[in-house]
Amino acid sequence: MRTNINFTFYQSIVLSSALLIPCGKAYSKTEKPNIIFIIADDLGYGDISAFNENSKIRTENIDKLCENGIKFTDAHSSSSVSTPSRYGILTGRYAFRTHLKSEVLSGFSPPLIDVDRNTMGTMLSKQGYHTACIGKWHLGWDWAFDENKEVDFSKPIKNGPTTRGFDYFYGIAASLDMSPYVYVENNRVTALPDRIARKYDGILLQRKGPQGADFEHIDCLPNFSKRALDYIAAQSDADAPFFLYLPLTAPHTPILPTKEFQGKSGLSPYGDFVLMIDNLVGEIVSVLKKKGQLDNTIIVFTSDNGCAPYADIKGMEKAGHFPNYIYRGAKADLYDGGHRLPLVMSWGNKFYKREVSDLFSLTDFYATFAEITGYKLKDNEAEDSFSIWKFLEGKGKFKRKDLVHHSVDGSFSIRTPEWKLLFCPHSGGWSYPRKNEENISRFPPHQLYNMTTDVIEQQNIEDQHPDLIKKYSRIMRKYILNGRSTPGKKQSNETKGEWDQIKLFMK
């Protein structure tokens, strides 16, 4: 049985385009660029052939973006897992400042983004943009419950994307392997669950849970792709600029390339799934060209974290493909394989082709887009975001001197262009050495790597530089207690007192 949706996809676009901006001023596309922000799910640095000369997956369309844009080779997510990484992108703030100190949200979790906090969608809406999120949310919302404390899928959700800065939303609550398996359009499911999806293990990793009458896992990425292309085409004909936040569900498990792409990579189903993403990028560029909007559209392509071990990394490495390139570790870890990402930014012919090796965090896009569109940041907004707009204009340098990483178990590291310090003796995630290793107590309490000579993080030299341990511990303590890592007034973290990890920096 389908729920009653008040507005169709196209009606909602037209309606919200007509409403435009709360402040009452409409901006034309000639004043501000469209922005399309594409995030793959669990895509490794080495999965894109422009970033990996030995990649077995030939991503021709993403490579073309690099040919006409800027390729960032030392770009990172603020966390090595999904929810906190996405929080950082949309708020310009490290997610450890929230109540989520480790792990990720589920498909039934309440909202992580506070109702009073601006998001990238909120900020761009105020600057005259029509904003849309199509894809995987994974930042929580409030389901309605019945008298038995069971989710009532016939009732609207609350505190979802349309209350966090987006005029339109179509997507799923969390990852493709997390129930409930239902599409939500704006604030209602598009079809009530009519079955319970079974649990799968291995490369078809999937949790058991309710599944909507119109939901099939293999159709999810094609569905989001079509919706995104339709949205771009519709908004290209509107007067106002648009912001499309496009968090994809691939190549995260379950790995389900459609028939057209099966075997296309010559590597594995995972490789085929990556090629589906690359194909979508090509289709987005084609629509923008057809609509005459390519030169007026910023396209960002990246991932939320590194490739996951359960995507058969070892099998692909045996075949000569290294999803996380030369970097140690994988998703969930503090090592670079967990959070160093492929990142390309293009804007028609406005950027000349170049490779940037400066330290960059995905949290920096918030302040960058704010400066591009003329938005003035508040003190309690984008506390961990540094704008690179002056650099992109050729009028300045990167402002970021260091960045903080946070792992799945809540461990920290801090990185500068030269040094990387892990405040733990283990990976912080799922790679060896893990937190629960029998002999972990014999390992040094910190790990210090020289990233100019040891980018693969093999030689721990923490015993040679006690001064650096003290220096970066003081910096981390400052960043945590000040509620920000950017200049500005002190802000509060959303936590009751201190949490265990902060004790590492209080000495």
Buried (B, 14 or more C-beta within 10 A) or exposed (E): EEBEBEBEBEEBBEEBBEEBBEEEEEBEBEEBBBBBBBBBBBBBBBBBBBBBEEBBBBBEBBBBBBEBBBBBBBBBBBBBBBBBBBBBBBBBBBBBBBEBBBEBBBBBBEBBBEEEBBBBBBBBBBBBBBBBBBBBBBBBBBBEEEEEEEBEBEBBBBBBBBBBBBBBBBBBBBBBBBBBBBBBBBBBBBBBBEEEBEEBEEBBBBBEBBBBBBBEBEEBBBBBBBBBBBBBBBBBEBEBBBBBBBBBBBBBBBBBBEEEBEEBBEBBBBBBBBBBBBBBBBBBBEBBEEBEBBEBBBBBBBBBBBBBBBBBBEEBEEBEBBBBBBBBBBBBBBBBBBBBBBBBBBBBEBBEEEEBEBBBBBBBBBBBBBBBBEBEBEEBBBBBBBBBBBBBEEEEEBBBEBBBBBBBBBBBBBBBBEBBBBBBBBBBBBBEBBBEBEEEEEBEEBBBBBBEEBBBBEEBBBEEBEEBBEBBBEBBBEBBBBBBBBEBEEBEBBBEEEBEBBEBBEE
